[in-house]
Amino acid sequence: MTKPLPIKHVHHIARTTRRLEASRRFYREVLGFREIQRPAFSFRGAWLYNYGVQIHLIEDPRAPDPQEEISTRADHLALHVDDIEEAKRVLREHGIPYRENLQRGTGVLQVFFQDPDGHHIELGTYGPTPPYIQTLESENSAEPETQ
């Protein structure tokens, strides 16, 4: 079986934006990212860093307008917080609407909201990462069960 790519970690998440300045403020003032140096590309943007990951904002006039509905099933960036009630208070202070979802099975209260371009973000106080499931490779190498 062919090995997977030798990936070390997530480096950055790119977000297209038609609202560069609003997005820059949002990621700094609401989410706590700090702006870092960015090469002089031929297009406007911003690079921000915190929590071990970079956010690359890329100005693109073709970026879609945000949808009004906050979805719990849209592509999203999930961030861990220790105090979900404090996080909701901060969102209210910033005037950011959010939607709560109690995840059945884990009991995690999720809070979903959007950045200025409609990219969804989830907050939650998550437990430990669940154990790995058996991989196809290990299933294929296991001894057949006898009855």
C-alpha positions in Angstrom: 0.0 0.0 0.0 1.3 3.5 -0.9 2.2 5.7 2.1 0.4 8.9 2.7 2.1 12.3 2.3 4.7 13.2 5.0 2.6 16.1 6.4 3.8 17.6 9.7 1.0 20.0 10.7 -1.6 22.5 9.4 0.2 25.7 8.4 -2.5 28.0 7.3 -6.1 28.4 6.4 -6.9 30.7 3.5 -10.1 32.8 3.4 -11.1 34.9 0.4 -12.7 38.2 1.2 -14.3 41.2 -0.5 -14.2 43.0 2.9 -10.5 42.9 3.7 -10.4 45.6 6.4 -13.5 44.3 8.2 -12.1 40.8 8.1 -8.7 41.9 9.3 -10.4 43.7 12.3 -12.7 40.7 13.0 -9.8 38.1 13.1 -7.8 40.4 15.3 -10.4 42.0 17.6 -12.9 39.1 17.9 -10.8 36.0 17.5 -7.5 37.3 18.9 -5.2 36.7 15.9 -2.2 38.9 15.5 -1.1 40.2 12.1 2.2 38.9 10.8 4.4 40.0 7.9 3.2 39.1 4.4 5.1 39.1 1.2 4.4 41.9 -1.3 2.0 40.0 -3.5 0.2 41.6 -6.5 -3.1 41.4 -4.6 -4.2 42.8 -1.2 -4.5 40.6 1.8 -3.3 40.0 5.3 -1.7 37.1 7.3 -2.6 36.6 10.9 -1.4 34.1 13.5 -2.4 32.6 16.8 -3.2 29.2 18.4 -0.6 27.5 16.2 -2.2 28.3 12.9 -2.1 31.1 10.3 -5.1 32.7 8.7 -4.4 34.1 5.2 -7.0 36.7 4.1 -7.0 37.0 0.3 -8.9 39.9 -1.2 -10.9 38.7 -4.1 -13.8 40.7 -5.7 -15.4 37.5 -6.8 -15.7 36.2 -3.2 -19.4 35.4 -2.5 -21.6 37.5 -0.3 -22.4 36.0 3.1 -25.6 34.1 3.6 -27.8 35.4 6.3 -28.5 32.0 7.9 -25.9 30.6 10.3 -25.6 26.9 9.6 -24.3 24.1 11.8 -23.4 22.0 8.8 -21.5 24.4 6.6 -17.7 24.2 6.1 -16.2 25.9 9.2 -13.2 26.6 11.4 -13.7 25.1 14.9 -11.9 26.7 17.8 -11.7 25.4 21.4 -12.6 27.7 24.3 -12.5 26.8 28.0 -15.5 29.0 28.9 -18.3 28.9 26.3 -20.4 31.4 28.4 -17.6 33.9 28.3 -17.2 33.4 24.6 -20.9 34.1 24.0 -20.7 37.2 26.2 -17.8 38.5 24.0 -19.7 37.7 20.8 -22.7 39.7 22.2 -20.3 42.6 23.1 -19.1 42.7 19.5 -22.7 42.5 18.2 -22.1 39.2 16.4 -25.1 37.0 16.1 -24.6 33.3 16.8 -26.5 30.0 16.9 -26.2 27.4 19.6 -26.3 23.7 19.0 -26.1 21.0 21.7 -24.2 18.1 20.1 -26.0 14.8 21.0 -23.7 12.1 22.1 -20.9 14.3 23.4 -22.9 17.0 25.2 -20.7 19.7 23.7 -22.5 23.1 23.4 -21.4 24.5 20.0 -21.6 28.1 19.1 -21.7 29.0 15.4 -21.2 32.4 13.9 -19.8 34.0 10.7 -16.9 36.3 9.8 -17.7 39.4 7.7 -17.6 37.3 4.5 -19.9 34.6 5.8 -17.2 32.0 6.6 -18.6 29.9 9.5 -16.8 29.5 12.8 -17.6 27.2 15.6 -16.6 27.5 19.2 -16.9 24.7 21.8 -15.3 23.2 24.9 -14.3 19.8 23.4 -13.1 16.7 25.3 -10.1 14.7 24.3 -9.7 13.5 20.8 -11.4 10.1 20.4 -9.3 7.1 19.7 -8.3 6.1 16.2 -10.6 3.7 14.3 -9.1 0.6 12.8 -7.6 1.5 9.4 -8.1 -0.4 6.2 -4.5 -1.4 6.2 -4.7 -3.0 9.7 -8.0 -4.6 8.7 -6.4 -6.2 5.7 -3.5 -7.5 7.7 -5.6 -9.0 10.6 -6.0 -12.7 10.9 -9.5 -13.8 9.8 -11.9 -14.5 12.6 -12.8 -18.2 13.2 -16.0 -19.3 14.7 
